[in-house]
Amino acid sequence: MTQALRHPEPHRIRNTGWLRAAVLGANDGIVSTGSLIIGVAAAHGAHSGVVVAGAAGLVAGAMSMAAGEYVSVSSQADAQKASLAQESSELEGDPASEHRELAAIYVRRGLDAALARQVADKLMAHDALGAHARDELGMSQATKAKPLQAALASACSFSAGAALPLVMVIWVSIAGYLIAEVALASLLALAALGAVAAYAGSAPILKGIVRVTIWSALAMAVTAGIGAVLGTYA
């Protein structure tokens, strides 16, 4: 029994939270910056102008992702704090009702009434607010909102993705090959991201690759078309 407890089964679903955020940020960085570069290049922009556009897209996108994530997670943190404050007030005002409420939760999870009351007794004696936060509100240390951490992670993942098409532009200076090289490198990287995300989440790998590749290719094609049309009037 001790040996079994020391060797928990690995479940890939534990990876989905941070992995989803990292993949989403990198995916956005590649698609938005790659599409921007392709659109400017299709409009017959000078190589230096394409580089500037790509660099601006990287910085603006990273800051936008960071700001959006910070605001969103800050709102979540405020809601969590308000819920905890309300629960703390209820525990002080009517601990007996809160005890019954916690015991009822354990009954719904399969414990008999007597055992549920004993569990509620022990947990509330140890940490009443923590027990209610976890079992009534669904809050834990793992789900605690961290705005600065989320903002930094989003900015870094976006920048990592956006760096790829930007490096391709700097490396490939021949205008005739730039669009094809950026598009190919971006789509290959996006396919790899789709495969990694699908594998980590135990989802079909081919489906993940096809889904992200098709939508990303469509975004780049539309941007290239708009750039080409607008370039004729510039």
Residue pairs with C-beta under 8 A, 6 or more apart in sequence:
12 200
12 201
12 202
13 201
13 202
15 200
15 201
16 200
16 201
17 142
18 153
19 196
19 197
19 200
19 201
20 197
21 150
21 153
21 154
21 157
22 153
22 157
23 157
23 193
23 196
23 197
24 157
25 65
25 153
25 154
25 155
25 156
25 157
25 158
25 160
25 161
26 157
26 158
26 160
26 161
26 193
27 161
27 190
27 193
27 212
27 216
28 61
28 65
28 158
28 161
29 58
29 61
29 62
29 157
29 158
29 159
29 160
29 161
29 162
29 163
29 164
30 161
30 162
30 164
30 165
30 186
30 189
30 190
30 193
30 216
31 186
31 190
31 216
31 219
31 220
32 57
32 61
32 162
33 54
33 57
33 58
33 61
33 161
33 162
33 165
33 166
34 164
34 165
34 182
34 183
34 186
34 216
34 220
35 219
35 220
35 222
35 223
35 224
36 53
36 54
36 57
36 223
37 50
37 53
37 54
37 57
37 165
37 166
37 169
37 178
37 182
38 179
38 182
38 183
38 220
38 223
38 224
38 227
39 223
39 224
39 226
39 227
40 49
40 50
40 53
40 54
40 227
41 50
41 175
41 178
41 179
41 182
41 227
42 179
42 223
42 224
42 225
42 227
42 228
42 231
43 227
43 228
43 230
43 231
43 234
44 231
44 234
45 53
45 231
47 169
47 173
47 175
47 178
50 169
50 178
51 166
51 169
51 170
54 162
54 165
54 166
54 169
55 166
57 162
58 158
58 159
58 162
58 163
58 166
61 158
61 162
62 155
62 156
62 158
62 159
62 162
63 155
65 154
65 155
65 157
65 158
66 151
66 152
66 154
66 155
67 151
68 154
69 147
69 150
69 151
69 153
69 154
70 147
70 148
70 150
70 151
72 150
73 145
73 146
73 147
73 150
73 151
74 145
74 147
76 145
77 144
77 145
77 146
77 147
80 139
80 144
80 145
83 133
83 137
83 139
84 129
84 133
84 137
84 139
87 98
87 129
87 132
87 133
87 136
87 137
88 129
90 97
90 98
91 98
91 128
91 129
91 132
95 124
95 128
98 124
98 128
98 132
99 117
99 120
99 121
99 124
101 132
101 136
102 120
102 123
102 124
102 131
102 132
102 135
102 136
103 113
103 116
103 117
103 119
103 120
104 116
105 135
105 136
106 115
106 116
106 119
106 120
106 135
107 113
107 116
111 119
120 131
123 130
123 131
123 135
124 131
133 139
133 140
134 140
161 189
161 193
164 185
164 186
164 189
165 182
165 185
165 186
168 178
168 181
168 182
168 185
168 186
169 178
169 182
172 178
172 181
172 182
179 224
183 217
183 220
186 216
186 220
187 213
187 216
187 217
187 220
190 212
190 213
190 216
191 209
191 212
191 213
193 212
194 205
194 208
194 209
194 210
194 211
194 212
194 213
195 205
195 208
195 209
197 203
197 208
198 204
198 205
198 207
198 208
198 209
199 205
